[in-house]
Structure formats: C-alpha cells, structure tokens
Amino acid sequence: MMLMRSIVAKVVLTVLCVGIAAGSVAVAQDAQKKGKKNTPGANSSVFQLPKEVSLTAEQETKLDALKKEFGPKLAEVQKKLDDLLSPEQKQARKDAAAKAKSEKLKGKAAQEAIFGALKLSPEQKEKYEAAQKELQELQAKVRAKMAEFLTDEQKAKIPALAPKKKKNA
C-alpha cells in the first residue's frame, strides 16, 4: 500500500514537472515570436500585404529586415504626429477615421475628412504637415525597398506597388 502511494506520488510529481516545463517552453516561444514582431512601427500599414500575396522565406527575411530598419523611424514620426494633438483632437481623429471607414472613404478623401476634423491651430498645422510629409517619404522608401525583392506578380497584387495605369485622354 505504501509502495503504491509512493509510485503514484512520483508519477503525479513527474507529470506536474513535465507540464510546467512544457508550459515554460511555450511561454518562451511565444515571447520570442512576440519579440520578433514587436519592433516599434513594425505593424505600420506600409508593411501590411494582401492575403493573396505569399512570400518566400527569403522575402520574409528581407521584410523583417525592413521592419527592423524602418519600424523605429516610422514609430518615431507617428509619435511626433500624436504628440502634436490634444486628447480632444486625438478623439476627433479617431471618430473621423471611424466615420470615414463607415462611409467607405479611402485615400485622399478619407485623409481630408480626418484632417478637417482635427481643427489644428496654424502652428500645429505646419508641424503636422511637416511630420506627415516625413512619414510619407519614409513609407515611399519602404515601398521602393519592398519592390526590389517582390516579383512583378506580387507587386501587381499590392495597390501601392502596382504599375500605374495610364488614363486615356
């Protein structure tokens, strides 16, 4: 009877240890994955690709390198933009963005609707436009670098990288 209890206790203890070890490994792997993706600015929309674009391992590596190179710069400029706004203006921006989305506004129309809702002072407007220009230049650099390693077929599926169609005059 004592021998049986001893064996059961050892089995339970072993199962617990294995469970804890497996949980620790899973948490460590999760943290490692999150650490890889938590580069500041790495979630910027410029890095987002349509679902129908699948990357090779080499392309994934190059995209990760771009995220590491440009992510912090994009985050810094985005922080500049955010720091220019009062809490009320941030809320107005959020509301205007939601309204633009519900009205299915895109591109310039959406930007104008959001920008108009901010009611910036002349000084804020000047600084905001300068930071916005800086952000757009960084995004253009990222898109140019992405275009270097994407195939023509992949580029065609990405609106910002697709060749521009000529309008008939």
C-alpha positions in Angstrom: 0.0 0.0 0.0 2.8 2.4 0.9 4.7 1.4 -2.2 1.6 2.2 -4.3 1.3 5.7 -2.8 4.9 6.3 -3.3 4.7 5.3 -7.0 1.5 7.4 -7.5 3.1 10.4 -5.8 6.2 10.1 -8.1 4.0 9.8 -11.2 2.0 12.8 -10.2 5.1 14.8 -9.5 6.7 13.8 -12.8 3.5 14.8 -14.7 3.5 18.2 -13.0 7.1 18.8 -13.7 6.7 17.9 -17.4 3.6 20.1 -17.6 5.4 23.1 -16.1 8.4 22.6 -18.3 6.2 22.4 -21.4 4.3 25.5 -20.3 7.6 27.3 -19.8 8.8 26.4 -23.3 5.5 27.5 -24.8 5.7 30.9 -23.0 9.3 31.4 -24.0 8.5 30.6 -27.7 5.5 33.0 -27.5 7.7 35.7 -26.1 10.3 35.1 -28.8 7.7 35.3 -31.5 6.2 38.5 -30.0 9.7 39.9 -29.5 10.3 39.4 -33.2 7.1 41.3 -34.2 7.2 44.0 -31.5 9.7 46.1 -33.3 8.3 49.6 -32.9 6.5 50.6 -36.0 6.7 47.1 -37.5 2.9 46.9 -37.6 2.7 50.1 -39.7 0.3 49.7 -42.6 3.2 50.1 -45.1 4.3 46.6 -44.1 0.9 45.0 -44.5 0.4 42.8 -47.5 -2.8 41.5 -49.0 -3.7 37.9 -48.1 -3.2 36.7 -51.6 0.5 37.7 -51.6 2.6 34.9 -50.1 6.3 35.5 -49.5 9.1 33.1 -49.8 11.3 32.5 -46.8 14.0 34.8 -48.3 11.4 37.5 -48.9 10.1 37.2 -45.3 13.7 37.7 -44.1 14.0 40.8 -46.2 10.7 42.1 -45.0 11.7 41.5 -41.4 15.0 43.4 -42.1 12.9 46.3 -43.5 10.7 46.3 -40.4 13.8 46.4 -38.1 15.4 49.2 -40.2 12.3 51.4 -40.8 9.9 50.4 -38.0 11.6 52.6 -35.3 11.8 55.5 -37.7 8.1 55.1 -38.6 7.1 54.9 -34.9 9.1 58.0 -34.1 7.4 60.0 -36.8 4.0 58.6 -35.7 4.8 59.7 -32.2 5.6 63.2 -33.4 2.2 63.3 -35.0 0.4 62.0 -31.9 2.3 64.4 -29.6 1.1 67.4 -31.6 -2.5 66.6 -30.8 -4.5 67.3 -27.7 -6.6 64.5 -26.2 -9.7 66.1 -27.8 -8.1 66.2 -31.2 -7.0 62.6 -30.8 -10.6 61.6 -30.1 -11.8 63.7 -33.0 -9.3 61.9 -35.3 -10.5 58.5 -34.1 -14.1 59.5 -34.6 -13.4 60.9 -38.0 -11.5 57.8 -39.1 -14.4 55.6 -38.0 -16.8 57.8 -39.8 -14.7 57.8 -43.0 -14.5 54.0 -42.8 -18.2 53.6 -42.3 -18.8 55.9 -45.3 -16.2 53.8 -47.2 -14.0 56.8 -47.9 -10.5 55.9 -49.0 -7.2 57.7 -49.8 -7.3 61.4 -50.1 -11.0 61.8 -49.3 -10.5 59.9 -46.0 -7.4 61.9 -45.2 -9.1 65.2 -45.9 -12.1 64.2 -43.7 -9.8 63.2 -40.8 -7.5 66.2 -41.2 -10.5 68.6 -41.3 -11.9 67.1 -38.0 -8.7 67.9 -36.2 -9.2 71.7 -36.2 -5.5 72.4 -35.9 -4.0 75.7 -35.0 -1.8 77.3 -37.7 1.3 76.2 -35.7 0.0 72.7 -35.3 -1.0 72.5 -38.9 2.5 73.5 -40.0 4.2 70.9 -37.8 1.6 68.2 -38.6 2.0 68.7 -42.3 5.9 68.5 -42.0 5.6 65.3 -39.9 3.1 63.9 -42.4 5.4 64.6 -45.3 8.3 62.9 -43.4 6.1 59.9 -42.8 5.1 59.7 -46.5 8.7 59.9 -47.5 9.6 57.0 -45.2 6.7 55.0 -46.5 7.9 55.6 -50.1 11.4 54.4 -49.2 9.9 51.2 -47.7 7.7 50.6 -50.7 10.7 51.1 -53.0 12.8 48.6 -51.0 9.9 46.1 -51.0 9.7 46.5 -54.8 13.3 45.3 -55.0 12.6 41.9 -53.7 9.0 41.2 -54.8 8.1 39.6 -58.1 6.1 41.5 -60.7 3.1 39.2 -60.0 3.3 40.1 -56.3 3.6 43.8 -57.0 0.5 43.7 -59.2 -1.5 42.5 -56.2 -0.3 45.4 -54.0 -2.1 48.6 -54.9 0.8 50.9 -53.7 3.3 48.9 -55.8 1.2 48.1 -58.8 2.2 49.8 -62.1 0.1 52.9 -62.6 -2.5 52.6 -65.4 -2.4 55.4 -68.0 -5.6 57.4 -68.3 -7.0 57.8 -71.8 -7.0 61.5 -72.8 
